[in-house]
Every structure is written in structure tokens, then in C-alpha cells.
Amino acid sequence: MRRADRVVPRNLRRAATDDRRPDDRSRREAVTDSSAADAAEPTPDELRAAFFALHADLPRQGPGSDATTRRMLDLAGPLPERPRVLDVGCGPGRSALLLAAEAGARVTAIDVHQPFLDALTAAAAERGLADRVTAENRSMDDLPWPDGTFDVVWAEGSAFVMGFERALRSWRRLLAPGGVLVVTDCEWTTDTPSPEARAFWDAAYPLRTREENTAVAREAGYRVRAARLQPDSDWWPEYYEPLEARAEAADTSVPGMAEAVAGARAEIALRRDHGGEYGYTAFVLRPEGEPTATGD
């Protein structure tokens, strides 16, 4: 995992969503007086705290919409009457709640940020879904469940933490016979990205094309049932617009907040100027060798 010391927005997001963080003591010990402390770069813990403070209570923690979740759910079917779902990197649980309410799913939702899990648990109770949603504080690359535990592994906007290829290979074993992996990943939508977009994403999270991601999925042992580009509207009303307003109001004197705000603004500006060059694609994947479901 990349550290947040280089504040490229996606690197900062990776550091914030990864629970394997470096020890800050060596950096703290280097600060020997108050003037040096004022000039010190924020520590990884401070960057992490600032990132989550900036994103706290936003409608979403990344591009998406309930309409896109429903479309992905439709593409994933047919499913068992009460599918067992693992929601990986669930955040505050928008997808988990929808899957429990509309698909009758029994959802195990995992994340490493406890406030997200607390919010999800509270929301599930308020909606009468407490018996269908279980929130657990777990890292996505250390999953304890036996092979074949879940009918669906669901990962909206989270696979980048591990990397698309590693995530696909790691999670495949968790699928029961006839199971499906639903995962989104950011990818190039042009063969000739601009130098600005290329530089940003090469530093943050190197993107592939649709053809390259499809090949990765096949090499990881899946057949691609569907691949759909999320609409541009998924980026704005519930994510970038409220994040931009939050950045305007942020107190940049808080350690790490100036970097978090700068990262958010750079990412938003790139989307405005070059959004036609990249986007999130939703993949619906079934393990090779499994029986073909009706409609595949």
C-alpha cells in the first residue's frame, strides 16, 4: 500500500482506507522544538484523520448512485431468494442497505473505519434491517471466511485499495457455486488520455482500458457477464458537489487538512476538465467453469 506522504488524492484515499499504517514515532521524534513542529509535515495519522473529517457524513464516499447499484443488482441476477452478500469496503453502507432492503440479502459489510460501521449499524436498525446487515471491522485482504461462503461478493469503488487484479484473485474463493462478483474499477475511456489525466492517474492509481481489465478478469478465472460504464452523473450530486462545499468550509489550519483539501480540489478539477477520459465501470463476473445462469 502507498502511504499518504505524497498527497495525490487517490494515494491519500488508499492510506485512509488501509488499516496497516506506519508508526508515527520516528517522524515525531524528529521534531525537536515548537518552530520545527509548526513546519513539520503532517503525519500519516494526521492525514488519515483529515481525510475522514473532510469526507464525514457525505451522501457518498465515492462516485455512485442508488440507480447504479440497482442496475448492477439486476445484472448480477438471478440470485437466491435470500442471497448471502459480502460488501467489501462498505463505507457507511449505502449499497449494503439497498441490497438488504430490495434483494432480501443477508449482508456482511466490512470496512476498517469504525465510524462508517457504526453509522451503518444505526441506519440498519432504523430501517428495520438489523437482522439482515452485520457490520464488521476487517481489512479486505485478510478475510477469515471459508471458501464458498457467499453468493455475492460486492465491491463498489473499493477494489483499488488492493488493486483490481489482486482483489479478483483473492475474493474468488469466497464465492459459492453459482456465485457472482460485482466490482467497480476506474479505467480509461479513451486510447489517448491527455498528459494531465495520464500524469494524475499514473501517480495515484494506474488505470487500464476496458479491454485490459476484461483480460485481467479472464486471467483471474472469471467470465465477464456484464461491464457497464457508470454515468457522469454518478460523480457529482452525491459526491463531488458536497465534497467541494465541504472543502470550501474546511479549517486548513488543522494538521493534514490543507493536504486533504488540496487533494480533493485537484481530483474534482481533473474530473471537470478531463472527465470524458476515464470513468468507473461496473463488472459482473462469474467464475469460469460454473453453470451458466439463466440469461447469461
Summary of the structure (lengths in Angstrom):
residues: 296
radius of gyration: 19.4
end to end distance: 35.8
largest distance: 68.4
contacts: 950
relative contact order: 0.17
helix: 47%
strand: 19%
